Amino acid sequence: MKQEIARFEADFFKALGHPLRIRILAVLAQGERTVNEIQALTESEGSAVSQQLAVLRSKNIVYGTKNGTRVIYSLRDPMIKDLLMTAKAIFQNHLIDSIAMLDHVSKEDTYE
């Protein structure tokens, strides 16, 4: 059972492992959108957006609701927004640490 859960978690994170998918999720974290709106907000081609939405749908991360001829996409779980915010905070912490290390190294590497 533990191995199945770990596999599920790995598949979930794999689904997040594409820059356009992350941008799509960031857009959907602000509210539901159509493919055309997602395309415009991510500045990506429609076919690429549709392809990445299909991956996110297959992993139950987003879902689409038919509204006439349009499909409106939403996050399946609002906690995805929290996950994105946490990931961004972790990334910023790594950047801060890297900048501090570079600053320290540059001060040590004076050739006087």
C-alpha positions, 0 to 999 in steps of 0.5 A: 500500500505504501508503494502504491501511495508513493507511486501516486504521489510521484505521478502527481508531481510528474504531472506538475513537471512541465513549465506550461502546466505550472503556468496553466495551474497559476492561471486557474488558481485565479479562477476558472478559464476557457482554453482561449483565455488560458492561451492568452494569459500564458502566451502559448499556442492553443494546441500546446495548452490543450495538450497540457490540459489533457495531461492535467485532466488525466491526473485529475488535477483540473477538470473541464465543464461544458458550457455551450460550445466552450469548456471551462477549466478549473482546479479540481482541488483548491489546495493546488493554489496552496501547493503553488504558493509553497513551491514558490516560497521554497524556490525564493528561499533557494534563491536567497540562499544562492544570492547570499552564498554568491555574495559571500564568495565574491567578498572572499575572492578579492585579489588584493 
